Amino acid sequence: MTISNASGLSLPDLASSPLRRAAVEHVLEIEAASTAHHSLRSYFFALKTAEFRQLRRDVDYDDDTLPAAGSRPG
């Protein structure tokens, strides 16, 4: 599921996957707000880059593990 705003920008619903939700919650718990927000922006940038390059979700990359790629163990 994606969320769209008036400008037409669509973003994934982070809560639609238990793994994705857990990764985001983990980052929000252990990192400073500025670092956590940077991590989320990086995730969204990676998704938009994949879309631009016409990469296929779950074929060329795993959208569930992508948010966890930059997080550190708690």
N, C-alpha and C positions, 0 to 999 in steps of 0.2 A: 504494500500500500504506500502511496506517496501523498504528500501534503503540498498543495499549490497555493501561492499567494497571488495578489492582484497583478504583480509584474510578470506572472507566468513562470517564475522559478519554482521548480518542483524539488522537494527534498523527501528522502525516505522517512517513513514513520519508524523512529528508532525503537519504539516499544512493540513493534509487530513481531519481533523475534526474541525469544527468551535469552539467547546467547548475546545478541546485540544489546539488549536492555541491560543485562548483567555487566557487560563490558563498560557501557556508558556510566552506570551507577558506580562501578569500581573506580573509574577515573575521577568522577565527581567527588568521591569520598576521600581519595588519597592525595589528590593534587590541589594546588592553589587554584582559585577560580580562573585566573588568567591562563594557566597552563591547561586546565580542563577545556576551556573554551577554544584554545588553540588546537587541541586534539580534535575537537568536534569540527572545527573549520577545515582541518587537514583531511578528515574523513570525507566531508562533503566535497572538497576539492578533488579528492581521489575518485569519487563517484562521477563527478562531472567530467573529469579527464577520461575515465573509462568510457563514458557515453560518447564523448567527442571522438575517441579512437575506435568507436564501434565495437568495444569489447562486450562479451556476453556474460551476464551475471550467472554464476554457478557453472560456467564453462571455462571462461578465461580468468575469473577471479571469484573468490568466495566472500560474498557480502556479509555473512555472519561473522567471519573471523577478521575482516578488515578493521573494524573498530578496535579490536584487541591487539592489533599488530604493534601499536606504539605504546601500549601501556606497560607498566612495570609491575612485577609481582607485589602483592600487598604485604 
